[in-house]
Amino acid sequence: MFENLEVFEKRYEELSQKLYDPSVLADQAMYTDLMKEFKNITPIVEKYREYLKAVQTVEDSRELLNEGGLDRELKDMAEEDLQTAKADIERFSEELKILLLPRDPNDERNVIVEIRGGAGGEEAALFSTVLFRMYSMYAEARGWKTEILNANETELGGFKEISFMITGDGAYSRLKYESGVHRVQRVPETETQGRVHTSTSTVAVLPEAEEVELEINPKDLQIDTYRSSGAGGQHINKTSSAIRITHLPTGTVVECQDERSQYKNKDKAMRVLRSRLYEAKLREHDEAIASERRSQVGTGDRSERIRTYNYPQGRMTDHRIGLTIYRLDDILNGSLDEIIDALITADRAAKLQNTIDNQSEERDS
């Protein structure tokens, strides 16, 4: 079933040569595109070569055993090599199936993360701050950069809303599963009776959209300026540097007041607007492909309750895959890889099953 993988191997060799071509090295855009392609197909080619090596070992071992005349020790070694290679073929086949699944074209993008306090008032805003810290620490651990785009802070230090960009290789591939409703169960700082309250915050993860990918007509924008303000209405500065951009056709509103410069705030607001409009287009496309949508592990529905953080029990539960971990402090300090790896595995398994089901339907028809 992997005969066509020779195409990948030929392309791999071709790219290996091109990447050392002086004319390619002189063209930064071309070099970047070719290097990205090379990086994407390298795991497939390497696994295919392991698969072919195992196939060859099976053939060689069988040939050796069929010839006969082996002493007991050599025969045992040949039989052991045969069984090991057979198991390798089965394992490499499954791994190749996963590698050959269609890639999300947005996986290598940077992301814009938007966190909003939901049910729970001030406690929800305080939990939004906890989530922002969690993602910031996760980004730092992976060597990614975090940049706040806009923040609406409360008097107690919570965030009614915060938007920030995470820049780093494969940021979207790791963080896209975080979109949805995050629920917290804990005793709020403002609670005098010691009762556990339940609050929620909503997280949206948007792939960063390039300016050339999404054409926005300036006539469709209403741009307003106003004075930046902090918690309690205190003015951060006395100039009208804060920006509010309204995309009239969709009614999408973006605000940015984090910078003192009106120009910088406008630039940040436009980045968020482009990413929101781009994500809306992606959602429309995904919803049009119902079967594909069903095969995904909740990567876009912001109304879906995806996770609960229970402080009294020190546990985190991801409701999409039934995963519970009793190391809440570690998770809130940015140790998210165990959760994200489990979500990626479940997502790949669902997509692989969907592919198998579709192939079965095609054969039956």
C-alpha positions as CSV (number, residue, x, y, z in Angstrom):
1,M,0.0,0.0,0.0
2,F,3.1,2.3,0.2
3,E,4.3,2.0,-3.4
4,N,3.6,5.6,-4.1
5,L,6.0,6.7,-1.4
6,E,8.8,6.4,-3.9
7,V,7.6,9.8,-5.1
8,F,8.4,11.3,-1.6
9,E,11.8,9.7,-1.7
10,K,12.6,11.2,-5.1
11,R,11.4,14.6,-4.0
12,Y,13.5,14.3,-0.9
13,E,16.6,13.7,-2.9
14,E,15.7,16.5,-5.3
15,L,15.2,19.0,-2.4
16,S,18.5,17.8,-0.8
17,Q,20.3,19.0,-3.9
18,K,18.3,22.2,-4.4
19,L,18.9,23.4,-0.9
20,Y,22.7,23.6,-1.6
21,D,22.1,25.4,-5.0
22,P,23.7,28.9,-4.8
23,S,20.7,30.3,-6.8
24,V,18.3,28.9,-4.2
25,L,20.4,30.1,-1.3
26,A,20.4,33.6,-2.8
27,D,16.6,33.6,-2.9
28,Q,15.4,33.7,0.7
29,A,11.7,33.2,0.0
30,M,12.4,30.2,-2.3
31,Y,14.9,28.7,0.3
32,T,12.3,29.1,3.1
33,D,9.6,27.4,1.1
34,L,11.8,24.5,0.0
35,M,13.2,24.0,3.5
36,K,9.6,23.9,4.9
37,E,8.7,21.2,2.3
38,F,11.9,19.3,3.0
39,K,11.1,19.4,6.8
40,N,7.6,18.1,6.2
41,I,8.5,15.1,4.1
42,T,11.7,14.1,6.0
43,P,9.8,12.1,8.7
44,I,7.8,10.2,5.9
45,V,11.0,9.3,4.0
46,E,12.9,8.3,7.1
47,K,10.0,6.0,8.2
48,Y,9.6,4.6,4.7
49,R,13.3,3.7,4.6
50,E,12.9,1.9,7.9
51,Y,9.9,0.1,6.5
52,L,11.8,-1.0,3.4
53,K,14.8,-2.2,5.5
54,A,12.4,-4.3,7.5
55,V,10.8,-5.8,4.4
56,Q,14.3,-6.6,3.0
57,T,15.2,-8.3,6.4
58,V,12.1,-10.5,6.1
59,E,13.0,-11.5,2.5
60,D,16.7,-12.2,3.5
61,S,15.7,-14.2,6.6
62,R,13.2,-16.3,4.7
63,E,15.7,-17.0,1.9
64,L,18.3,-18.0,4.5
65,L,15.9,-20.4,6.2
66,N,14.6,-21.9,3.0
67,E,18.1,-22.7,1.8
68,G,18.6,-25.0,4.9
69,G,21.9,-26.3,6.1
70,L,22.1,-23.9,9.0
71,D,23.3,-24.9,12.4
72,R,21.0,-24.5,15.3
73,E,22.4,-21.2,16.5
74,L,22.2,-19.5,13.0
75,K,18.7,-20.9,12.4
76,D,17.6,-19.4,15.7
77,M,19.1,-16.0,14.8
78,A,17.5,-16.0,11.4
79,E,14.1,-16.9,12.9
80,E,14.5,-14.2,15.5
81,D,15.4,-11.6,12.8
82,L,12.4,-12.7,10.8
83,Q,9.9,-12.3,13.7
84,T,11.5,-8.9,14.7
85,A,11.3,-7.6,11.2
86,K,7.6,-8.7,10.8
87,A,6.7,-6.8,14.0
88,D,8.7,-3.8,12.7
89,I,6.8,-3.8,9.4
90,E,3.5,-3.8,11.2
91,R,4.6,-0.9,13.5
92,F,6.1,1.1,10.7
93,S,3.0,0.6,8.6
94,E,0.8,2.1,11.3
95,E,3.3,5.0,11.8
96,L,3.3,5.7,8.1
97,K,-0.5,5.8,7.9
98,I,-0.4,8.5,10.6
99,L,2.4,10.5,8.8
100,L,0.4,10.3,5.5
101,L,-2.8,11.8,7.0
102,P,-3.5,15.2,5.4
103,R,-1.6,17.9,7.3
104,D,-3.4,20.9,8.7
105,P,-1.9,23.7,6.5
106,N,-2.0,26.1,9.5
107,D,0.0,23.9,11.9
108,E,3.3,25.9,11.4
109,R,1.7,29.3,12.0
110,N,2.0,31.6,15.0
111,V,-1.2,32.0,17.0
112,I,-3.3,34.7,18.5
113,V,-4.9,33.6,21.8
114,E,-8.0,35.4,23.1
115,I,-9.1,34.7,26.7
116,R,-12.4,36.1,28.1
117,G,-13.9,35.8,31.5
118,G,-17.2,34.0,31.3
119,A,-19.6,33.0,34.1
120,G,-18.5,34.0,37.5
121,G,-17.8,37.7,37.3
122,E,-14.6,38.8,39.1
123,E,-13.6,35.2,39.8
124,A,-13.8,34.3,36.1
125,A,-11.6,37.3,35.3
126,L,-9.0,36.1,37.9
127,F,-9.1,32.6,36.3
128,S,-8.4,34.2,32.9
129,T,-5.2,35.6,34.4
130,V,-4.3,32.1,35.6
131,L,-4.8,30.7,32.1
132,F,-2.8,33.5,30.5
133,R,0.1,32.7,32.9
134,M,-0.2,29.0,32.1
135,Y,0.0,29.6,28.3
136,S,2.9,32.1,28.8
137,M,4.9,29.6,30.8
138,Y,4.2,26.8,28.3
139,A,5.4,29.1,25.5
140,E,8.5,30.1,27.4
141,A,9.3,26.4,28.1
142,R,9.2,25.7,24.3
143,G,11.3,28.7,23.4
144,W,8.3,30.7,22.0
145,K,7.8,34.4,22.3
146,T,4.6,35.9,23.9
147,E,3.4,39.4,23.1
148,I,0.3,41.0,24.6
149,L,-1.9,42.6,22.0
150,N,-4.7,43.9,24.2
151,A,-5.8,43.6,27.8
152,N,-8.8,44.7,29.8
153,E,-7.8,44.4,33.4
154,T,-10.1,44.5,36.5
155,E,-9.3,46.2,39.8
156,L,-8.4,42.9,41.5
157,G,-5.9,42.1,38.7
158,G,-8.0,39.7,36.7
159,F,-8.6,40.0,32.9
160,K,-12.1,40.6,31.5
161,E,-10.4,40.0,28.2
162,I,-6.8,39.5,27.0
163,S,-5.4,38.9,23.5
164,F,-1.8,37.9,23.0
165,M,0.3,36.4,20.2
166,I,2.5,33.4,20.6
167,T,5.3,33.2,18.0
168,G,7.1,30.0,17.5
169,D,7.6,27.0,15.3
170,G,4.5,24.9,15.2
171,A,2.6,27.0,17.8
172,Y,-0.8,26.4,16.2
173,S,-0.2,22.6,15.9
174,R,0.1,22.4,19.7
175,L,-2.3,25.1,20.9
176,K,-5.2,24.6,18.5
177,Y,-6.8,22.1,20.9
178,E,-7.2,24.8,23.6
179,S,-10.2,26.5,22.0
180,G,-13.3,26.2,24.1
181,V,-14.7,26.8,27.6
182,H,-12.4,26.2,30.5
183,R,-14.1,25.6,33.8
184,V,-12.6,26.2,37.3
185,Q,-13.8,24.9,40.6
186,R,-12.1,26.6,43.6
187,V,-12.7,28.8,46.6
188,P,-12.4,32.4,45.4
189,E,-10.2,34.9,47.1
190,T,-13.4,37.0,47.7
191,E,-15.2,34.1,49.4
192,T,-15.4,34.4,53.2
193,Q,-17.4,31.1,53.8
194,G,-14.8,28.8,52.2
195,R,-17.3,27.6,49.6
196,V,-16.2,26.2,46.3
197,H,-17.4,28.2,43.3
198,T,-17.6,27.2,39.6
199,S,-16.5,29.8,37.0
200,T,-15.6,29.7,33.4
201,S,-13.3,31.4,30.9
202,T,-13.4,31.1,27.1
203,V,-10.3,30.5,25.1
204,A,-10.0,31.1,21.3
205,V,-6.9,30.1,19.4
206,L,-6.6,31.7,16.0
207,P,-3.9,31.0,13.4
208,E,-2.1,34.2,12.4
209,A,-3.2,35.3,9.0
210,E,-0.7,37.0,6.6
211,E,-1.7,40.2,5.0
212,V,-1.5,38.7,1.5
213,E,-3.9,35.9,2.4
214,L,-6.9,38.0,3.3
215,E,-7.8,41.0,1.4
216,I,-9.6,43.6,3.5
217,N,-11.1,46.6,1.8
218,P,-10.3,49.8,3.8
219,K,-13.8,51.0,3.0
220,D,-15.2,48.1,5.1
221,L,-13.4,49.4,8.2
222,Q,-14.6,51.9,10.8
223,I,-11.6,53.1,12.8
224,D,-12.2,54.9,16.1
225,T,-9.6,56.3,18.5
226,Y,-10.1,56.8,22.3
227,R,-8.0,57.3,25.4
228,S,-6.4,54.2,26.9
229,S,-7.7,53.3,30.4
230,G,-6.8,50.8,33.0
231,A,-8.7,49.2,35.9
232,G,-11.2,51.5,37.5
233,G,-11.2,53.9,34.6
234,Q,-7.8,55.4,35.4
235,H,-6.2,56.8,32.3
236,I,-2.9,55.3,31.3
237,N,-2.1,58.3,29.1
238,K,-3.8,61.5,28.1
239,T,-3.6,61.0,24.3
240,S,-6.2,59.1,22.2
241,S,-3.9,56.2,21.3
242,A,-6.3,53.3,21.8
243,I,-7.8,51.9,18.6
244,R,-11.2,50.3,17.9
245,I,-11.6,48.7,14.4
246,T,-15.0,47.6,13.2
247,H,-15.3,45.3,10.2
248,L,-18.6,46.5,8.9
249,P,-19.6,43.5,6.7
250,T,-19.2,41.0,9.6
251,G,-19.7,43.3,12.6
252,T,-16.3,42.1,14.0
253,V,-14.9,44.5,16.5
254,V,-11.3,44.6,17.6
255,E,-9.8,46.9,20.3
256,C,-6.2,47.5,21.2
257,Q,-4.8,49.9,23.8
258,D,-1.7,48.1,25.0
259,E,0.8,50.5,23.3
260,R,1.2,54.2,23.8
261,S,1.5,54.6,20.0
262,Q,-1.7,54.9,18.0
263,Y,0.2,53.4,15.0
264,K,1.3,50.4,17.0
265,N,-2.1,49.8,18.4
266,K,-3.6,50.0,14.9
267,D,-1.1,47.5,13.6
268,K,-1.8,45.1,16.4
269,A,-5.6,45.5,16.0
270,M,-5.3,44.7,12.3
271,R,-3.3,41.6,13.0
272,V,-6.1,40.4,15.3
273,L,-8.8,41.3,12.9
274,R,-7.2,39.5,10.0
275,S,-6.8,36.4,12.1
276,R,-10.4,36.5,13.3
277,L,-11.7,36.8,9.8
278,Y,-9.4,34.1,8.6
279,E,-10.5,31.7,11.4
280,A,-14.1,32.4,10.5
281,K,-13.4,31.4,6.9
282,L,-11.8,28.2,8.2
283,R,-14.8,27.4,10.4
284,E,-17.2,27.8,7.5
285,H,-15.1,25.4,5.5
286,D,-14.9,22.8,8.3
287,E,-18.6,23.0,8.9
288,A,-19.2,22.3,5.2
289,I,-17.3,19.0,5.6
290,A,-19.4,17.3,8.2
291,S,-17.6,13.9,8.3
292,E,-14.2,15.6,8.6
293,R,-15.6,17.8,11.4
294,R,-16.8,14.8,13.3
295,S,-13.4,13.2,13.1
296,Q,-11.7,16.0,14.9
297,V,-11.1,16.3,18.6
298,G,-12.8,19.7,19.3
299,T,-10.4,22.2,17.8
300,G,-12.7,25.1,17.2
301,D,-16.1,25.1,19.0
302,R,-15.8,27.9,21.5
303,S,-19.0,27.0,23.3
304,E,-17.8,23.5,24.0
305,R,-16.8,22.8,27.6
306,I,-13.4,21.2,27.1
307,R,-11.7,21.1,30.5
308,T,-12.2,21.4,34.3
309,Y,-9.6,22.6,36.7
310,N,-10.6,21.4,40.2
311,Y,-8.4,23.0,42.9
312,P,-9.7,21.2,46.0
313,Q,-8.9,17.8,44.4
314,G,-5.8,19.0,42.6
315,R,-7.0,17.6,39.3
316,M,-7.5,18.5,35.7
317,T,-10.0,16.7,33.5
318,D,-10.2,17.0,29.7
319,H,-13.7,16.1,28.9
320,R,-13.1,15.4,25.1
321,I,-10.9,12.4,25.7
322,G,-11.7,11.6,29.3
323,L,-8.2,12.3,30.6
324,T,-7.7,13.2,34.3
325,I,-4.4,14.2,35.8
326,Y,-3.8,14.9,39.5
327,R,-1.0,17.4,39.1
328,L,-2.9,20.6,38.8
329,D,-0.1,22.8,40.0
330,D,2.3,21.5,37.3
331,I,-0.3,22.1,34.6
332,L,-1.1,25.6,35.7
333,N,2.7,26.2,35.7
334,G,2.7,25.4,32.0
335,S,3.3,21.6,31.9
336,L,0.8,21.0,29.1
337,D,2.6,18.5,26.9
338,E,1.1,15.4,28.4
339,I,-2.4,16.8,27.7
340,I,-1.6,18.1,24.2
341,D,0.2,14.9,23.2
342,A,-2.9,12.9,24.3
343,L,-5.2,15.2,22.3
344,I,-3.0,14.9,19.2
345,T,-3.0,11.1,19.5
346,A,-6.7,11.0,19.9
347,D,-7.2,13.4,16.9
348,R,-5.0,11.3,14.7
349,A,-6.7,8.1,15.7
350,A,-10.1,9.6,14.9
351,K,-8.9,10.9,11.5
352,L,-7.3,7.6,10.7
353,Q,-10.5,5.7,11.5
354,N,-12.4,8.2,9.4
355,T,-10.1,7.5,6.5
356,I,-10.5,3.8,6.9
357,D,-14.3,4.1,7.0
358,N,-14.4,6.3,3.9
359,Q,-12.2,3.8,2.0
360,S,-14.5,0.9,3.1
361,E,-17.5,2.9,1.9
362,E,-15.8,3.5,-1.5
363,R,-15.0,-0.2,-1.9
364,D,-18.6,-1.2,-1.0
365,S,-20.0,1.2,-3.5
